[in-house]
Amino acid sequence: MKAMMLDDSEASDAELIGRARGGDRGAFGKLVERHYGFVYRAAYRWCGRKADAEDIAQDVCVRLGRAVRDYQGNGAFTTWLYAMTLNASRDMMRKRARDAAKTDAYGAYASIAGEAPTDDPAEALWAAVRMLPDKQRDAVLLVYGEGLNHASAAEVMAISETTVSWHIHEAKKRLKVLMRSAGEV
């Protein structure tokens, strides 16, 4: 009975997950509310567009409703949630690539895909990061965008810590080339 009287803001993620699994919509809502900013920020770092980040965050929240039952609690909830966010981001980018290919086939791609260039060096760097191969991009976003250490990034990416370090090293080399060609370095 005492657990029922706990304010949701004081409840741990584990308690909220347990209650959400039992059908408590309020607990699920609190869990989403607590972590929405984290999901949105991660999605934005991945895609670089506010509208897409909002779509990804909403998609993650919908997926979370079904997936919360599968969460085993073996690692941190945020690590699991981050992996879910990366998967949703990748899904959106794959869908965008398919849609762009269809549009290109009709000759209209150039008129709808143009993005305004930016004078902000930080945004130019993040745009270059988004051009990296998947694993390198993920490693950079996790370590530099989210501030995770290499061990935590390795857990999210399901690879070894040394592999994360290698991806970071390779990404830095590619970013130097990309930024030089863009006239940023």
Protein Blocks (a to p, Z undefined) as FASTA:
>chain_A
ZZmmpcfklpcfklmmmmmmnopaklmmmmmmmmmmmmmmmmmmmnopaklmmmmmmmmm
mmmmmmmmmpnolacfklmmmmmmmmmmmmmmmmmmmmmmmmmmnopmmmmmpccddfbf
klmmmmmmmmpcfklmmmmmmmmmnopafklmmmmnopafklmmmmmmmmmmmmmmmmmm
nopZZ
